[in-house]
Amino acid sequence: MRLTAQELEQMKSVDIGAVSPESLPDVSGMTFDNALSRKERVTRFLQVAKNLYCFNIGGVGVKIEFAEGGPSLQDALTDYLIRQKSGL
């Protein structure tokens, strides 16, 4: 799946405070299959989440922002889900 710069900008510009968490797709049950390529993993995530930057995890609206040279989306989500599972 190929996204345009305009589509990515629209996803990125969502105001998470103005969106009801229930209106966002819940990705808390998703798993990442490391046997798939990065492109395939992103495509599958996008099919469920509909937005790479805003989604719902267990009833909580989440917006992800990335810094140059920061961790990948997979690393950020994995770390978050591990913290959630351990109760932190």
C-alpha positions as CSV (number, residue, x, y, z in Angstrom):
1,M,0.0,0.0,0.0
2,R,1.4,3.3,-1.1
3,L,0.4,6.5,0.8
4,T,0.8,10.0,-0.6
5,A,2.5,12.8,1.3
6,Q,-1.0,14.4,1.6
7,E,-2.5,11.2,3.1
8,L,0.3,10.9,5.6
9,E,0.0,14.6,6.6
10,Q,-3.8,14.2,7.1
11,M,-3.1,11.2,9.4
12,K,-0.4,13.1,11.3
13,S,-2.6,16.2,11.7
14,V,-5.4,14.5,13.7
15,D,-6.0,16.2,17.0
16,I,-6.2,13.3,19.4
17,G,-7.9,15.4,22.0
18,A,-10.8,16.1,19.7
19,V,-11.4,12.5,18.8
20,S,-13.3,10.0,20.9
21,P,-11.1,6.9,21.6
22,E,-14.1,4.7,20.8
23,S,-14.2,6.1,17.3
24,L,-10.6,4.9,16.6
25,P,-9.8,1.3,15.7
26,D,-8.6,-0.8,18.6
27,V,-5.2,-2.3,17.8
28,S,-4.5,-3.8,21.3
29,G,-4.9,-7.4,20.0
30,M,-2.5,-7.0,17.1
31,T,0.6,-9.0,16.8
32,F,3.6,-8.3,14.5
33,D,4.8,-11.2,12.4
34,N,8.5,-10.7,12.1
35,A,8.6,-13.2,9.2
36,L,6.9,-10.6,7.1
37,S,8.8,-7.7,5.6
38,R,8.6,-4.3,7.2
39,K,6.4,-3.1,4.3
40,E,4.0,-6.0,4.8
41,R,3.8,-5.4,8.6
42,V,3.1,-1.7,8.0
43,T,0.4,-2.6,5.5
44,R,-1.3,-5.0,7.9
45,F,-1.1,-2.4,10.7
46,L,-2.6,0.2,8.4
47,Q,-5.4,-2.1,7.3
48,V,-6.5,-2.5,11.0
49,A,-5.6,1.0,12.4
50,K,-6.5,3.0,9.3
51,N,-4.1,5.7,10.6
52,L,-0.4,5.2,11.3
53,Y,-0.4,8.0,13.9
54,C,-3.7,7.7,15.8
55,F,-5.5,4.6,17.1
56,N,-7.1,3.1,20.2
57,I,-5.3,0.7,22.5
58,G,-7.6,-0.9,25.1
59,G,-10.0,2.1,25.2
60,V,-7.2,4.8,25.2
61,G,-6.7,7.1,22.3
62,V,-3.0,7.1,21.2
63,K,-1.2,9.5,18.9
64,I,2.4,8.7,18.0
65,E,4.9,11.3,16.9
66,F,8.3,10.5,15.6
67,A,11.6,12.3,15.9
68,E,14.4,12.0,13.4
69,G,16.6,9.1,14.4
70,G,14.0,7.9,17.0
71,P,12.8,4.3,17.5
72,S,10.7,2.6,14.8
73,L,6.9,2.3,15.1
74,Q,7.3,-1.4,15.9
75,D,9.8,-0.7,18.7
76,A,7.6,2.1,20.2
77,L,4.5,-0.1,20.1
78,T,6.2,-3.1,21.4
79,D,7.7,-1.2,24.4
80,Y,4.3,0.4,25.1
81,L,2.5,-2.9,25.0
82,I,5.1,-4.6,27.3
83,R,4.7,-1.8,29.8
84,Q,0.9,-2.1,29.6
85,K,1.1,-5.9,30.2
86,S,3.4,-5.5,33.2
87,G,1.2,-2.8,34.7
88,L,3.5,0.1,34.4
